Amino acid sequence: MKERDEILATLKTIMVELFEIDENKITLDARLYEDLDFDSIDAVDMIVKLKEITGKSVKVEDFKTALTIGDIVEAVHKMLND
């Protein structure tokens, strides 16, 4: 899961399974809080799941500024490729 499209596909799976979000709403431009009704607890759950999947230590501060799905994809991409 090193390419951005693979990361997006994984995020979609997580968001559909954990948060019951309609897969069609999960686009790179989708805003987490406004479009997808994400909250801080959801964000923590997402970080825990990403840590499980990647086996990497996920830094919360890398995700604090994430406002869109695209921002999360970029943060995960950077984390996996550093």
C-alpha positions as CSV (number, residue, x, y, z in Angstrom):
1,M,0.0,0.0,0.0
2,K,2.5,2.6,-1.1
3,E,0.7,4.2,-4.0
4,R,-1.8,6.9,-3.5
5,D,-4.6,5.0,-5.2
6,E,-4.0,2.0,-3.0
7,I,-4.1,4.2,0.1
8,L,-7.4,5.8,-1.1
9,A,-8.9,2.3,-1.6
10,T,-7.8,1.3,1.8
11,L,-9.3,4.4,3.4
12,K,-12.5,3.8,1.6
13,T,-12.7,0.3,3.0
14,I,-12.0,1.5,6.5
15,M,-14.5,4.3,6.3
16,V,-17.3,2.2,4.9
17,E,-16.7,-0.6,7.5
18,L,-16.0,1.4,10.6
19,F,-18.1,4.5,10.1
20,E,-20.7,3.3,7.6
21,I,-20.0,6.2,5.2
22,D,-21.3,5.9,1.7
23,E,-18.3,4.9,-0.5
24,N,-19.4,7.4,-3.2
25,K,-18.9,10.3,-0.8
26,I,-15.3,9.3,-0.1
27,T,-13.3,11.3,-2.7
28,L,-10.0,13.1,-2.5
29,D,-11.9,16.4,-2.2
30,A,-14.3,15.2,0.5
31,R,-14.0,17.3,3.7
32,L,-13.8,15.1,6.8
33,Y,-15.9,17.2,9.1
34,E,-18.3,19.0,6.8
35,D,-18.9,16.3,4.1
36,L,-18.4,13.1,6.0
37,D,-19.5,14.0,9.5
38,F,-16.2,12.9,11.0
39,D,-15.5,13.9,14.6
40,S,-12.4,13.7,16.8
41,I,-13.2,10.2,18.1
42,D,-13.6,9.0,14.5
43,A,-10.2,10.5,13.7
44,V,-8.6,8.6,16.6
45,D,-10.2,5.4,15.5
46,M,-8.9,6.0,11.9
47,I,-5.4,6.5,13.2
48,V,-5.5,3.3,15.3
49,K,-6.7,1.4,12.2
50,L,-4.0,2.8,10.0
51,K,-1.4,1.8,12.5
52,E,-2.8,-1.7,12.5
53,I,-2.8,-1.9,8.7
54,T,0.6,-0.3,8.1
55,G,2.5,-1.6,11.1
56,K,4.0,1.9,11.3
57,S,3.9,4.3,14.2
58,V,1.3,6.9,13.3
59,K,1.9,10.4,14.6
60,V,-1.3,12.2,15.6
61,E,0.3,15.5,14.7
62,D,0.7,14.4,11.1
63,F,-3.1,14.1,10.9
64,K,-4.2,17.2,12.9
65,T,-4.1,19.4,9.9
66,A,-5.9,17.0,7.6
67,L,-9.1,18.5,6.4
68,T,-9.9,16.3,3.4
69,I,-9.5,12.6,2.3
70,G,-6.7,13.9,0.0
71,D,-4.8,15.3,3.1
72,I,-5.0,11.9,4.8
73,V,-3.9,10.1,1.6
74,E,-0.8,12.4,1.5
75,A,0.0,12.0,5.2
76,V,-0.2,8.2,4.9
77,H,1.8,8.2,1.6
78,K,4.5,10.3,3.3
79,M,4.5,8.1,6.4
80,L,4.9,4.9,4.3
81,N,7.6,6.3,2.0
82,D,9.8,8.0,4.5
